[in-house]
Amino acid sequence: MDNSCNEQVTREIPAEMKRTIRKRCGFGCVVCGHPIYEYHHMIEWSIVKEHKEEEITLLCDNHHKQVHKNLLPTSIVRKFNSKPYNLDRGESSPMPLYFQGSLFKVIIGNNEYIADDSPEPIFNEKVPSCLLMIDMVPIIYIKFEDDQILLTIKLYDKNNKLVLRIIDNELIYSTGHWDITFIKNRLTLLEGKRQITLGIEFSPPSQVHVYNGKIFLNGLELNITRHDLKIVNYNGVVRDNHIRRSKIGLYIGIEPHPGLMGAAFTIIYTDLTRRHKVNNWIPPFTE
């Protein structure tokens, strides 16, 4: 019997133990907080041949290599493991995203929005393109600078607390989630087992797909699947839209200011009773 195959099976850390480790370590490298990491046995697997949750930590590729090159002592790793970088700050360290070109596509559900770096036809100048705006608060927007595409996304929970932000291609997420995974190019935030808060796929250099999850703002709730975007509060459904070169792709919320032009798809409501359900109402044009 091939013992190497047997060992390969036993080396796999159980899924629930992995989730516990991720949560304990703040969903990032315990040394620097980087969101892309590897599982590291602080006592080498070849010695113990077992998985003990308290003896496993998270390290980014750089710090993992430093350990195996004897440049980062286990005693120091243990100190960081006892006080992980992200947990100490309440959020991940910034991670750069790389987008460039003259065209950019954002998909929410199955709604596509394509922006390019052409000057705005009315003002003859380049302006940010906003895919999604709620209550005059930009949620997803991009701008072009030289050959670089700068993406900004701000996502909130039911209480208007910011849980994920990408500001000009710099990704940061809150560590308060039940679980967070970053597998290949897919970031998934969960509020419970199989309860996805957000599923987003990054496809540099020119595409982002929000394919699952929920978006909240000021009491409004949007539910996203691969097939559509549902406005839960008002039983509205947005699907199969292909929008290009519009200053604003989708606007949902209170009646916009007369100067807010260029929305390709607009849903206006006048019922503001939900305003009283949220303590920290986010004002218009929050950036």
Backbone torsions as a table, in degrees:
resi	resn	phi	psi	omega
1	MET	NA	138.3	-178.1
2	ASP	-80.8	105.2	-178.2
3	ASN	-67.9	-25.9	-179.6
4	SER	-64.9	-36.3	177.5
5	CYS	-66.7	-40.3	179.1
6	ASN	-61.2	-44.2	-178.4
7	GLU	-65.6	-36.6	-179.4
8	GLN	-61.2	-37.8	178.6
9	VAL	-67.2	-46.3	-175.6
10	THR	-72.1	-18.0	178.7
11	ARG	-72.0	-19.2	-178.2
12	GLU	-70.8	123.5	179.3
13	ILE	-74.1	132.7	178.9
14	PRO	-56.7	144.2	-173.7
15	ALA	-58.1	-45.2	-177.8
16	GLU	-67.8	-34.0	175.8
17	MET	-66.1	-39.2	177.2
18	LYS	-59.5	-43.7	-179.5
19	ARG	-62.7	-42.2	178.4
20	THR	-60.8	-41.4	179.1
21	ILE	-65.7	-44.4	179.6
22	ARG	-58.3	-47.0	-179.2
23	LYS	-62.7	-45.8	-178.0
24	ARG	-63.1	-33.5	-176.3
25	CYS	-92.2	3.0	178.2
26	GLY	75.5	24.8	174.7
27	PHE	57.3	40.7	177.4
28	GLY	-173.3	173.7	176.8
29	CYS	-55.1	129.6	-176.7
30	VAL	-68.0	-20.0	-178.3
31	VAL	-85.3	-48.9	-173.8
32	CYS	-118.9	-11.3	178.4
33	GLY	85.0	4.0	-176.6
34	HIS	-59.3	134.3	-176.2
35	PRO	-69.5	-16.9	177.8
36	ILE	-102.2	120.7	-168.1
37	TYR	-144.1	173.5	174.7
38	GLU	-130.5	154.4	177.0
39	TYR	-82.6	132.7	-176.4
40	HIS	-126.6	125.1	173.6
41	HIS	-81.1	117.6	-178.7
42	MET	-69.5	-26.9	165.1
43	ILE	-106.5	122.3	-170.6
44	GLU	-51.7	139.0	178.0
45	TRP	-55.6	-39.7	-177.5
46	SER	-61.8	-20.1	179.6
47	ILE	-91.1	-48.0	-172.3
48	VAL	-93.7	-28.4	-179.7
49	LYS	52.6	36.4	176.3
50	GLU	-156.1	163.2	180.0
51	HIS	-108.3	115.1	171.9
52	LYS	-114.4	121.0	-174.1
53	GLU	-52.9	-41.8	-177.1
54	GLU	-71.5	-13.5	-179.3
55	GLU	-102.2	7.3	180.0
56	ILE	-117.2	137.5	-179.2
57	THR	-135.1	-179.4	178.9
58	LEU	-113.2	132.2	176.4
59	LEU	-134.9	141.4	173.0
60	CYS	-69.7	168.8	-177.9
61	ASP	-57.8	-40.9	-178.3
62	ASN	-62.9	-49.7	-177.9
63	HIS	-73.2	-29.4	176.0
64	HIS	-64.1	-42.6	178.5
65	LYS	-65.4	-37.7	179.0
66	GLN	-62.2	-37.0	177.1
67	VAL	-62.3	-48.0	-175.4
68	HIS	-74.7	-13.1	173.3
69	LYS	-97.2	10.2	179.8
70	ASN	60.6	30.4	177.6
71	LEU	-101.5	-16.3	177.8
72	LEU	-126.0	104.2	-175.9
73	PRO	-65.6	148.0	177.9
74	THR	-60.1	-33.7	179.5
75	SER	-61.1	-36.3	178.4
76	ILE	-75.3	-38.8	175.9
77	VAL	-58.6	-40.9	179.6
78	ARG	-62.9	-36.8	178.0
79	LYS	-64.1	-43.7	177.1
80	PHE	-67.3	-35.8	178.9
81	ASN	-63.1	-33.0	179.4
82	SER	-76.7	-19.1	178.5
83	LYS	-144.2	74.8	-175.0
84	PRO	-59.3	143.7	-176.9
85	TYR	-52.5	-49.6	-175.7
86	ASN	-69.3	-40.6	-179.0
87	LEU	-64.5	-34.4	179.8
88	ASP	-66.2	-29.4	-177.1
89	ARG	-101.2	-17.5	-178.8
90	GLY	83.1	3.4	179.0
91	GLU	-158.5	165.0	-178.9
92	SER	-73.9	160.4	171.3
93	SER	-73.4	154.7	-178.0
94	PRO	-63.5	139.5	175.1
95	MET	-123.6	125.0	-178.9
96	PRO	-74.1	144.6	172.1
97	LEU	-114.4	152.1	-170.6
98	TYR	-122.4	105.6	178.2
99	PHE	-127.4	141.4	177.7
100	GLN	-157.5	166.1	179.0
101	GLY	121.7	-167.8	-178.6
102	SER	-112.5	-3.9	177.6
103	LEU	-130.5	144.7	176.8
104	PHE	-144.2	135.3	-179.6
105	LYS	-116.0	130.8	172.0
106	VAL	-118.4	130.7	179.2
107	ILE	-117.6	128.5	172.1
108	ILE	-119.7	116.3	-171.3
109	GLY	65.7	-116.6	173.1
110	ASN	-120.0	22.3	177.1
111	ASN	-94.9	124.1	-176.5
112	GLU	-105.6	137.4	176.4
113	TYR	-130.8	122.1	-179.3
114	ILE	-115.3	125.5	177.3
115	ALA	-114.9	150.1	173.6
116	ASP	-132.4	175.2	-173.5
117	ASP	-93.7	21.1	176.1
118	SER	-68.4	147.5	177.6
119	PRO	-61.8	147.4	176.6
120	GLU	-63.2	128.3	-170.0
121	PRO	-62.5	-32.0	-176.2
122	ILE	-78.8	-48.5	-175.1
123	PHE	-94.7	-6.0	179.9
124	ASN	54.6	40.9	176.1
125	GLU	-146.7	159.1	179.8
126	LYS	-79.0	128.7	179.5
127	VAL	-128.4	156.1	176.7
128	PRO	-58.9	142.1	176.1
129	SER	-101.7	123.6	-175.6
130	CYS	-106.0	114.7	178.3
131	LEU	-72.6	-45.0	-174.3
132	LEU	-134.3	127.1	177.0
133	MET	-133.3	132.3	178.1
134	ILE	-123.9	128.9	-180.0
135	ASP	51.3	38.5	-179.2
136	MET	63.2	20.7	173.7
137	VAL	-105.6	117.1	178.0
138	PRO	-64.8	125.9	179.4
139	ILE	-102.2	-45.5	178.1
140	ILE	-132.6	121.0	176.5
141	TYR	-151.7	161.0	-178.7
142	ILE	-135.1	159.2	172.1
143	LYS	-143.1	154.6	-179.1
144	PHE	-106.9	129.7	175.2
145	GLU	-132.5	111.6	-173.6
146	ASP	56.5	-122.4	179.6
147	ASP	-98.4	6.1	-176.2
148	GLN	-98.7	141.4	174.3
149	ILE	-106.6	124.2	-178.0
150	LEU	-107.4	116.0	-177.9
151	LEU	-99.5	135.1	173.3
152	THR	-127.3	127.7	175.6
153	ILE	-134.1	131.6	174.7
154	LYS	-127.3	118.6	-178.3
155	LEU	-119.9	136.6	-173.8
156	TYR	-118.7	161.0	173.4
157	ASP	-93.3	-171.7	-176.1
158	LYS	-61.5	-25.0	-178.5
159	ASN	-98.9	18.0	179.9
160	ASN	63.4	26.4	174.0
161	LYS	-89.6	130.3	-179.2
162	LEU	-68.6	121.0	-177.5
163	VAL	-110.9	-20.6	176.4
164	LEU	-151.6	136.7	175.6
165	ARG	-142.3	139.1	169.5
166	ILE	-121.6	114.2	-179.2
167	ILE	-115.2	114.0	-179.5
168	ASP	48.2	51.3	174.9
169	ASN	75.2	14.8	178.5
170	GLU	-112.2	113.9	-173.2
171	LEU	-92.2	130.1	174.2
172	ILE	-140.6	135.5	175.9
173	TYR	-129.8	155.3	178.2
174	SER	-73.4	148.7	179.8
175	THR	-93.1	9.5	-175.8
176	GLY	-83.7	4.4	-176.8
177	HIS	-78.4	161.2	175.6
178	TRP	-66.1	-38.8	177.0
179	ASP	-159.1	150.4	174.9
180	ILE	-140.3	130.4	175.0
181	THR	-128.4	147.2	175.6
182	PHE	-130.2	92.9	-175.6
183	ILE	-110.5	120.6	-172.7
184	LYS	54.5	-116.9	-178.1
185	ASN	-107.8	18.9	-177.6
186	ARG	-113.7	123.2	175.6
187	LEU	-101.7	127.8	-179.3
188	THR	-127.4	126.9	175.2
189	LEU	-111.0	132.6	-178.4
190	LEU	-125.4	143.6	176.0
191	GLU	-101.4	-2.8	178.5
192	GLY	179.9	177.3	-179.1
193	LYS	-61.2	122.5	-178.4
194	ARG	61.3	17.0	177.9
195	GLN	-109.5	92.7	-173.8
196	ILE	-82.2	123.4	173.4
197	THR	-81.6	-37.6	-179.4
198	LEU	-159.0	134.9	169.8
199	GLY	-125.9	118.6	-175.9
200	ILE	-134.9	136.0	-178.1
201	GLU	-115.8	123.5	178.7
202	PHE	-97.4	126.6	-179.9
203	SER	-128.8	75.8	177.8
204	PRO	-60.7	149.9	12.1
205	PRO	-96.1	4.6	-167.4
206	SER	-148.4	26.2	179.8
207	GLN	-154.0	143.7	171.4
208	VAL	-134.7	137.9	-179.8
209	HIS	-127.0	113.6	170.8
210	VAL	-90.1	102.3	-168.8
211	TYR	-105.1	-8.4	-178.4
212	ASN	-160.7	152.7	172.7
213	GLY	123.8	-162.9	-176.0
214	LYS	-134.7	143.1	174.5
215	ILE	-121.8	128.9	-179.8
216	PHE	-118.9	148.4	167.3
217	LEU	-165.7	127.1	174.9
218	ASN	51.5	37.8	178.3
219	GLY	89.4	-11.7	177.0
220	LEU	-82.5	141.5	-180.0
221	GLU	-126.7	126.3	173.8
222	LEU	-110.9	132.6	179.2
223	ASN	-112.3	122.4	-173.4
224	ILE	-111.4	131.7	169.4
225	THR	-128.8	176.7	178.5
226	ARG	-66.2	-14.3	-173.4
227	HIS	-101.5	-24.0	-176.6
228	ASP	-169.7	-178.1	173.5
229	LEU	-127.2	120.6	-178.2
230	LYS	-105.5	135.3	173.2
231	ILE	-94.8	98.2	-168.5
232	VAL	-60.1	-43.7	-175.4
233	ASN	-62.5	-29.7	-171.4
234	TYR	-123.2	15.3	177.3
235	ASN	53.0	34.9	178.4
236	GLY	-97.0	150.8	179.1
237	VAL	-131.1	133.6	177.0
238	VAL	-121.9	120.0	-178.7
239	ARG	-150.5	159.8	171.5
240	ASP	57.7	33.5	177.2
241	ASN	-96.4	138.2	177.0
242	HIS	-127.0	102.4	-171.1
243	ILE	-114.4	135.4	-179.8
244	ARG	-138.8	138.1	174.4
245	ARG	54.9	47.0	172.9
246	SER	-115.8	136.3	-177.7
247	LYS	-57.1	-39.0	176.6
248	ILE	-129.1	127.7	-179.3
249	GLY	-78.5	-62.0	-177.6
250	LEU	-128.9	124.1	176.1
251	TYR	-115.9	127.1	177.9
252	ILE	-129.8	129.7	174.6
253	GLY	146.1	-157.3	-179.8
254	ILE	-65.5	160.8	-177.0
255	GLU	-57.1	125.2	-174.5
256	PRO	-72.5	161.2	175.6
257	HIS	-61.1	144.0	-178.5
258	PRO	-54.4	-26.7	-178.8
259	GLY	-81.2	-5.5	-178.4
260	LEU	-86.8	93.7	-174.1
261	MET	-112.6	161.9	169.9
262	GLY	97.6	7.9	178.4
263	ALA	-72.6	127.6	179.0
264	ALA	-78.4	-28.4	-177.8
265	PHE	-142.7	120.4	-173.1
266	THR	-127.0	132.8	173.8
267	ILE	-124.0	113.6	-178.0
268	ILE	-106.6	138.0	173.9
269	TYR	-130.8	155.2	-179.0
270	THR	-114.9	-8.8	179.9
271	ASP	-78.8	109.7	-178.8
272	LEU	-104.9	17.6	-178.6
273	THR	-62.9	-28.7	-179.4
274	ARG	-68.1	-18.0	178.0
275	ARG	-56.7	-36.4	-174.9
276	HIS	-78.3	-7.3	179.4
277	LYS	-88.2	-9.5	-177.3
278	VAL	-117.5	126.4	-176.8
279	ASN	-70.3	-48.5	-175.6
280	ASN	-106.6	76.8	-179.6
281	TRP	-59.7	129.5	-177.9
282	ILE	-89.0	122.3	-175.8
283	PRO	-73.8	166.0	-179.2
284	PRO	-60.9	152.5	174.7
285	PHE	57.3	37.1	174.6
286	THR	-73.7	126.5	179.6
287	GLU	-127.6	NA	NA
